[in-house]
């Protein structure tokens, strides 16, 4: 089992944003690679802390994690998992106030900053069957990549750090502030040479087929992340992510409610009275159900495990079949005479508490 994010940071589920940030800072300092050179165990804990913070520091991701646990990040996830050191240094340096200060070269003046490319967003339409069973989609995406032949050189303004440091003398003493380099935009590099098809950053548009694994149980509006499949960044930057928003297509017969599905089954008056069997659609194929004689309109038949799988891995929902007795709109002479005769019969009068079944025997005789 994957370790709980709250346990990794050593905070409770009720921890505030400030408490989560403080706990992450403490763990990151303790297990920072510069403080633990060559220690793979410390490096792994450093990565785990960063992954936990990425999720718990984001209100939307935290809410999904609280609801679904690690299952929420399977098949591309909702923003967690698979983080590398470049992701961590580029995304979380701000938590240390301008860099991972104090550790050989990872502060504001040593390590070259890695700019991350912009994210891309797409919508994927899924049928109810695909949502129920999980699916792998291959999507064509137009993204920016570094144009072949593009070369970069270290920015002469910031010497490759991506940051400009300014020291000001005040009445309180010397104050140091940092800002993004205006020459390279924080990348630490500028273009040395670029081919004709490249833009000002040395990038060009390329179409790529991306495979997206979508787990069963996703819902309308959920967002999955495919790491590194967004736009690339210039120079030594890292690629952004592809954010995939889920859209549910309407099913012709089934209605979804959480993990359960609803199906409206219309039966004739004769079927309701005499009993019958009917074949209905489910997300896993057709099934035949039995309709007991004397079934009342509004009866709900529950087919267990025929609904949508839960994202947290706790089984599947059910399929609820709502029985609706269809009243005929037109009658022939023989049928009309029968119902006129039965109109005065006590067995035709609504009596929910009655256990008398002789009415159904009359109907059987009439329609047999």
N, C-alpha and C positions, 0 to 999 in steps of 0.2 A: 504494500500500500504506500502511496506517495505521502510524504510527510505533510502535516497540516500547516498552512501558511501562518496561522496565528502562533503555533508552537515554534516555528522557525524563528520568528521575531521575538517570541517570549511575551506576547501581549494577549489580553482577553478579547473576546468577540465584541465587547462593549468599549474597546479602546477608542479614544478620540483620534482625530487626524494628527494632532500634535504628538500624541503618545506613540502613534505608529511611526511617525517620522523620526522621533527621538530614538526609538528602539532600532530602527534600520541604521541610523547613523552609527550607533554604538556597535552593532554587528559588523558593519562595513569597515569600520576602523580596526576592530579586533582581527578580522580575517583578510584585511587588505593584502594583495599579492606582494607589495613592496615591504610590508612588515613581516611577511612569511615567505621569503624567497624559496622557491622549489618545493613548497609544501602543497601537494595536490589536495589533501584533505581540507586545508584552510581555503584553497581556491574554490573548491566545490561548495563549501559553506558560504563563501562570499557570493557565489552565483545564486545559491538558493535564497539568500537574504534579499538579493536584488529582485529576483522573480516574485518573491512574496510581497515586497514593497510595491512592485509595479501594479499588482492586482489590488492590494488593500488600500493603496493611496488614491485609487480612482473610485469614486462613489458608485458608478454603474457596474464596474467589474467586481467591486466588493459585494454589491447586492446580489449579483449572479453567483458569485462564489458561495455566499452565505446560503443561497437557495439550493444550488446544484452541486456544490463541492467541486472537486477536480474534474468531474464529468463535463462541466461547462466549458472546458478548454480542449476537449478531444476533437480530433479531425480538423485541426487548424486553430481551434480555441477562440476565446474572446479576448485575447490580449496577453496570455501568459505562456510560459514554456519555451524551451529552446533558446534561451538568451545566451549570447556569447559576451566576451569581455568588451568588445567594441560597443555593443548595445548598452552595456552597463555604464561605461565611461562617458558615452555620448548623451545618454538619457538622464543620468542621475548625478552628474557632476554638480548641478546646482544645489543639491542638498547640503553640500559642504561649503557653500558660499564661494563659488568661483573655481571649483576644482577639488580634487582629492588632496587638499593641501597637507604639507608636512611629511609626505612620503616620497623620497627620491624621484623627482621628475614627474609626478602626477599632479602637481600643483599648477598654478596659473602660468608659471614661466618655463616649465620644462617640457611636458608631454605635448606633442602636436595634437590639436583638436581634430576629431573626426566628425565631419558634418554628415547628417543623415538626410537622405533624399526624401522628397515629399511622398505622402501616402496616396494611394489610389483607392477609389470607392466604386464598387459595382453592386448591382442587385441581381440575385439569382432567384428565378421563379421555380417553385417546387410543387409537384402534385402531392396530394395527401398520401398516396402510396409511397412516394419517395421519402416523405417525412417519416412515415411509419417504419420503413425498412432501412433507412440510411442509403446514401448514394454517393458516387464519385462523379463529379461534373468536370468536364474539360471545357474551359472558357478561353476565348481569344481575348487577349488584353493588349492594348497599345500603351507602352511604357517607354520612358526615356532611359537610354543606356549610353555609356561612354562610347563615342564614335571611335572606331579603330583608327589608329594613327595620331590620336590626340595625346600630347605630352604636357606635363605640368612642371612647374619649378617652385621652389620655396618662396613664399611671399617675402619681399624685401622690407616691407613695412613692419611686420610683426615677427619676422624671423621664423615663421612657420607655426607660431603658437595659436594664431587665430584671435589673440587678445591683445589689447593695448592697455598698458598699465600707466596710470598717472598718479604722481605723488604731489600732494598739495600741502603747503605749510599753513596751519591754522593756529588760533590762539590756544587750542587744545593739544597742539602737537602736529606731527606729520600724519597725513591721512592718505591712504592708498586706495584707489578705485580702479576697477577694470571694466573695459567695454569691448564690444566686438570690433575687430579690425574692419575699417571702412573700405580698405583696398581689396581684400579677399573675401569679405563677408563672413569671416570666421572659419573659412576652410583651411587656412594656413598655406594655401597654394594658389598660384595664378597660372593661367594658360601660357605655355611656352610655344606650342604649335597646335593648330587644329585644322582638320580637313574642311573642304568646302561645304559638305553636308551637315557639319556640326554647328550648333548654336553658340552663343557667346560663352557658355560654360563648358563647351566641348562635348555636348550631349546630342543625341539624335533620337527620333521616334522609331521604335521597332515593335512589330506585332509578335506576340508570343502566346503559345497555348499553355495555360496553367491548369494543372490538375488540382481540384479541390475536393477533399474528403469531408462529406457532411454527415455527422452522426445522426442516428434516428432520434426523434423527439424534439428537434429544434422547433421554434415558434416564429410566427410573424414578427418582424422587427429585430430579431436577434442578429448580432454581428459577429462574424468569425474573422480571424486574422490569419493570413498566409504571410509569414515573415519573409522579408527580402524580395518580394515580388511587386513592390511599388516602384517609383522612379529611382534610378540610381543617382548618386551624388557625384559632383566633379572631384577630380584628384583621388585622394585616398579615402574618400567618404564611403559610407555604407548605405545600401539601398533601403528605401522606405518599405512600407508594408502594403499589402493588398487587403483592404477591408471589404468583407463580403456581407451584405445585408440580405436577410432571408425574407422572401415574399411567398406567402401561401396562395396557391391557386384554388379557386372554389371548386368543390366536388359536386357533381350533379345530384348525388343522393345522400351523402354523409355530411353531418355537421360536427365540427370539433368543439369540445369544451374541455380545455386542459388536456389531460391524457385520455379522456373518455370521448367516444364518438356516439352520435345519435342518428337513428335511421327511422323515418316515418314509413310504416307498413300499412297499406290500405287493403282491407279485406272486404269481401262482399258479405251481405247479410247472411247468406247461406253458409259461407265458410265460417263465420263467427258462430253460427248456431250449431253446425254439424262437426266442426273441427276440420283441419286441413294441414297440409305441409307446403311451405313456400321456400323458394331459393332466393337468397338476397346477396347483395354485394357487400364485401368487406375489403379492408386494405390488403388482405393476404389472399384474396380470391373469393369465390362464391361458396356459401354454406347453405345447407338446408335446415330449416327450423320447423318445429312442430307447433301447430296452433291447436290448443285444446278446445273441445266443443264447449260452447257457452262462454267464450272469451268476451270480455266487455271492452268497449271502446275506451281507450285511455290506459289499458293494461301495458305494463313495461316488461319486456323480456330482456334479461341480462345475459349477454354472451361474454363470459369472463376471459380476459386476456386477448380480446379481439380489437383492442383500442391501440393507442399510441404508446411506444416505450417511453419510460421516464428517463430524463437526462441524468438523474442521479443514480441510475442503475437499479432502481427498486421495482423491477417488473414492468408490466404493461397495464394500461387502462382497460376499460371494458367497452363493449358495444351495446348500447341501450336501444332496443327495438320498441318503438312506440306504436301500439296497435290502434288503428283507426277504422271503425266500421263504416263502410260506405253505404249510405242510404240511396236506393235507386230513385232516379228522378222521373222515370216513366215506367208504367206497368201495363202489361197486356190484360185482357179481360179476365183470364183465369187467375192471374196473380192478384188483380184488384179484388176479385171476389173472395179470394183466400184472406187477404188482409182486412177486408171489410168484416168478414166473419170473425176473425181473430181480434178485431178491435174491442169487442166486448168480453173477450176471454180474459180471465184473471191472470193467466200466465203471460199475457202480453203487457200487462201493466208493470211499470218499474217497481221492483221490490228488491233492493240490494241485499237485504238480510234473509231472503227466502232461500231455502235449500231445495225447493221443489224443482225437479228436473223434467216433469211431464210435458212441459212446453216444447222441449227439444225433441221429444218423441213424436209430437204432432208435426213438427217441421220436417223431421226425417221421413215420416209417412207421406207428407205432401210432395217432397222433392225427390223421393226415391223412384 
